[in-house]
């Protein structure tokens, strides 16, 4: 079993983010078919933290500094 690696990943790509949203069923509440909107969600985040098991993305936390 692989360890989970947590890291700051400011350059997370929208495609990988959308795939995670779909796998986690969060896509039902996110505009995953609007690539510009998803890219903006990532671009405007002050911090993006990821969790990876090996190379596979298994979690994302983002903060936009409200």
Beta strands, then each sheet from edge to edge (+ up, - down):
strand 1: 4-8
strand 2: 47-53
strand 3: 56-63
sheet 1: 1+ 2- 3+
end
